[in-house]
Amino acid sequence: MTENNFNRRDFLKLSAIGIAVAAGTRAITQVEASEGGSVKGEHQWAMVIDQAKCTGCGYCTLACQAHNDVNPDIQWNKVLEAGEINGKKVYLSRPCMQCEHAPCVEVCPVQASYYRDDGIVMMDYDRCIGCRYCEVACPFQARSFNWEAFDGENPAVPEWGTPEVERRPRGVPEKCAFCYQRIDRGMANGLTPGIDADATPACVVACPTGARMFGDLNDPNSNVSQILRKHVSYRLRENLGTGSRVYYLPVDDTTVTTEG
């Protein structure tokens, strides 16, 4: 950006970004377990991603784009190369972290970002004014701004699934919501998320190596609860105190396994 092109509009944009960053920092550093976090309901959904099993195939991304009718120029679930261990490539798959103390919720001036009682961080796209404060405040870069109306064909459909939600309008930030529509529909039909495919996020179902697992942290017998008890795990940027509900099983020299 040159001096000649820096105008009042640019100044206002930068000012808005500064406000969002400050508010996001306040949310992270001042949040306490007893306040500021999501409402605790009967279920608290979480995802576990085993990096030892992830091959970087991108099936999770494609399934997400199909079932949530995402613009092919946007990825709600990104698969990133994270280096190598003993000559084996390691990948980091990054959906929305569904934070317990989400900076995006804190900074939204119109409450378009909000918590469900099961911990999922949602977007009310009709309420959203497109200020992008949430996008700037998110420390995981999990939101993508919808610059143009998506009115073309979705190349991921029908091979990777069929759309289950409406397309978002132009001018709003989009993000993963743990395929809440599949969770709600499945539970209404007596299915168990993380066990029954029709009640489980599309990315988890599509994974050909079983690298992604989903379940209820409130249930000590759920698959994610058992896995997290048995194995070393970490969450991205835990020092920020956001309380991410996406856990990673790291790759090491002995190769982490989630069996048994």
C-alpha positions in Angstrom: 0.0 0.0 0.0 1.6 3.3 -1.1 1.3 6.7 0.5 -0.7 7.9 -2.5 -3.2 5.1 -2.2 -3.6 5.3 1.6 -6.9 7.1 2.0 -9.7 7.6 4.6 -11.2 4.2 3.7 -7.9 2.4 4.3 -7.6 4.3 7.6 -11.1 3.2 8.7 -10.3 -0.4 7.7 -7.1 -0.5 9.7 -8.8 1.2 12.7 -11.5 -1.6 12.6 -8.8 -4.3 12.5 -7.1 -2.6 15.5 -10.3 -2.6 17.5 -10.9 -6.3 16.7 -7.4 -7.4 17.7 -7.6 -5.5 20.9 -11.0 -7.0 21.8 -9.8 -10.5 20.8 -6.8 -10.1 23.1 -9.0 -8.9 25.9 -11.2 -12.0 25.4 -8.3 -14.3 25.5 -6.4 -12.8 28.5 -9.3 -12.0 30.7 -11.6 -15.0 30.2 -12.3 -17.2 33.2 -13.9 -20.6 33.4 -16.9 -19.2 35.4 -17.8 -16.5 32.9 -17.4 -15.5 29.2 -17.4 -19.0 27.9 -20.0 -21.1 26.2 -23.1 -22.4 27.9 -22.6 -26.0 29.1 -25.3 -28.3 27.9 -25.9 -32.0 28.1 -23.5 -32.6 25.3 -20.1 -31.1 24.5 -18.9 -32.1 21.1 -15.2 -32.5 20.3 -13.0 -33.7 17.5 -9.7 -35.6 17.8 -7.3 -35.7 14.8 -4.6 -38.3 14.8 -1.7 -36.8 12.8 0.0 -40.2 12.6 -2.9 -41.5 10.5 -3.5 -38.3 8.4 -2.1 -38.8 4.8 -3.0 -35.3 3.6 -5.5 -36.7 1.0 -7.9 -33.8 1.4 -11.0 -36.0 1.5 -12.1 -34.1 4.6 -12.0 -30.8 2.8 -13.9 -32.1 -0.2 -16.6 -33.7 1.9 -17.0 -30.4 3.9 -17.3 -28.4 0.7 -20.0 -30.7 -0.6 -22.2 -31.2 2.4 -22.0 -27.5 3.5 -22.1 -26.2 -0.1 -18.9 -24.2 0.2 -17.5 -22.1 -2.6 -14.5 -23.9 -4.1 -12.4 -20.8 -3.6 -13.0 -21.1 0.2 -12.0 -23.9 2.5 -13.6 -24.3 5.9 -11.3 -27.3 6.6 -7.7 -26.8 5.5 -5.1 -29.5 5.4 -1.6 -28.1 5.8 1.9 -29.6 5.6 3.5 -29.5 9.0 7.0 -30.9 8.3 8.5 -34.4 8.4 9.4 -37.0 11.0 11.7 -39.8 10.0 11.0 -39.0 6.3 7.2 -39.2 6.8 5.3 -36.0 5.9 3.1 -34.7 8.7 -0.1 -32.9 8.1 -2.2 -30.5 10.2 -5.9 -30.5 9.4 -7.6 -27.4 10.7 -11.4 -27.0 11.0 -12.9 -24.3 13.3 -11.6 -25.0 16.8 -15.1 -24.5 18.4 -13.5 -22.6 21.3 -15.0 -22.6 24.7 -13.9 -19.0 25.1 -14.1 -17.9 21.5 -12.6 -14.5 20.6 -14.9 -14.3 17.6 -18.0 -14.3 19.8 -16.5 -11.7 22.1 -15.7 -9.2 19.3 -19.0 -9.5 17.3 -20.9 -6.2 17.7 -24.2 -7.7 16.7 -24.1 -11.1 18.3 -24.0 -12.9 14.9 -21.4 -15.3 16.4 -22.7 -17.2 19.3 -22.5 -20.5 21.2 -24.9 -23.4 21.2 -25.3 -25.1 24.5 -23.4 -28.1 23.1 -20.3 -26.0 22.6 -20.6 -25.4 18.8 -19.7 -21.8 17.8 -22.4 -20.7 15.3 -22.9 -17.9 12.8 -26.2 -16.1 12.2 -25.6 -15.1 8.7 -28.7 -13.0 8.5 -27.6 -10.9 11.5 -24.0 -10.6 10.3 -23.0 -7.1 9.0 -19.8 -8.2 7.4 -17.4 -6.1 9.6 -14.9 -9.1 9.7 -14.0 -8.4 13.4 -14.5 -12.2 14.0 -12.2 -13.1 11.2 -9.4 -10.8 12.5 -9.9 -12.0 16.1 -9.7 -15.7 15.4 -6.2 -16.9 16.3 -6.6 -20.0 14.0 -7.6 -18.3 10.8 -10.6 -20.5 10.7 -12.9 -18.0 9.0 -13.1 -17.0 5.3 -14.8 -13.9 4.0 -17.4 -14.5 1.2 -16.4 -11.7 -1.1 -18.7 -12.8 -4.0 -22.0 -14.5 -4.2 -21.5 -18.2 -4.9 -24.1 -19.0 -7.6 -22.2 -21.5 -9.7 -22.0 -25.3 -9.6 -20.2 -26.9 -6.7 -17.5 -29.2 -8.1 -17.5 -31.4 -5.0 -21.1 -32.3 -5.6 -22.3 -35.1 -6.0 -19.0 -37.1 -5.7 -18.3 -36.0 -2.2 -21.9 -35.5 -1.0 -24.9 -33.3 -1.4 -25.6 -29.9 0.1 -27.4 -30.0 3.5 -27.5 -26.3 4.3 -28.2 -23.1 2.4 -25.5 -21.1 0.8 -24.3 -18.0 2.6 -24.9 -14.6 1.2 -22.2 -12.3 -0.2 -20.4 -10.2 2.4 -20.2 -12.5 5.5 -17.4 -14.6 7.0 -18.0 -18.3 6.7 -16.8 -21.2 8.9 -17.1 -24.8 10.0 -19.8 -25.6 12.5 -19.0 -29.3 13.1 -21.8 -30.1 10.6 -24.4 -29.2 13.2 -27.2 -30.1 10.8 -26.0 -33.7 10.7 -25.7 -33.9 14.5 -29.2 -32.5 15.0 -30.9 -34.6 12.4 -29.1 -37.7 13.5 -30.0 -37.3 17.2 -33.6 -36.6 16.3 -33.6 -40.0 14.7 -32.0 -41.7 17.7 -28.4 -41.8 16.2 -25.2 -41.2 18.1 -22.7 -38.6 16.7 -19.3 -40.1 16.3 -20.7 -43.6 16.1 -23.4 -43.4 13.4 -22.2 -41.9 10.1 -25.4 -40.0 9.4 -25.1 -38.1 12.7 -21.3 -37.4 12.4 -19.5 -34.4 10.7 -18.9 -35.2 7.0 -15.1 -34.7 7.3 -15.0 -37.5 9.9 -17.0 -39.9 7.8 -15.0 -39.2 4.7 -11.6 -39.8 6.2 -10.3 -43.1 4.7 -7.7 -43.8 7.4 -9.8 -43.1 10.5 -7.6 -40.1 11.4 -10.6 -38.1 12.6 -12.8 -39.0 15.5 -15.8 -37.2 17.0 -17.8 -37.6 20.2 -19.1 -36.1 23.4 -16.7 -34.9 26.0 -19.5 -35.1 28.6 -19.7 -38.9 28.1 -16.7 -40.6 29.7 -17.4 -43.7 27.6 -17.5 -41.8 24.3 -14.7 -42.5 21.7 -13.1 -39.1 22.1 -13.1 -39.3 25.9 -11.5 -42.7 25.9 -8.9 -41.7 23.3 -7.9 -38.5 25.2 -7.5 -40.5 28.4 -5.2 -43.0 26.8 -3.0 -40.8 24.6 -1.0 -37.7 24.8 -2.8 -34.9 22.9 -2.4 -31.2 22.4 -4.5 -28.2 21.2 -3.4 -25.4 18.9 -2.2 -22.3 20.7 -3.3 -23.6 24.1 -1.4 -20.7 25.8 -4.2 -18.4 24.6 -6.8 -20.0 26.8 -9.5 -20.3 24.1 -10.4 -23.9 25.2 -10.4 -25.4 21.8 -12.5 -28.5 21.3 -10.3 -29.9 18.5 -7.5 -32.1 19.9 -4.5 -33.5 18.0 -2.6 -36.7 18.6 1.0 -36.0 17.6 3.3 -38.0 15.5 6.5 -39.2 17.1 9.2 -41.7 16.5 7.1 -44.6 17.8 4.1 -43.6 15.7 1.0 -42.9 17.8 -1.8 -45.4 17.5 -5.4 -44.9 18.7 -6.2 -48.6 18.7 -7.2 -50.5 21.9 
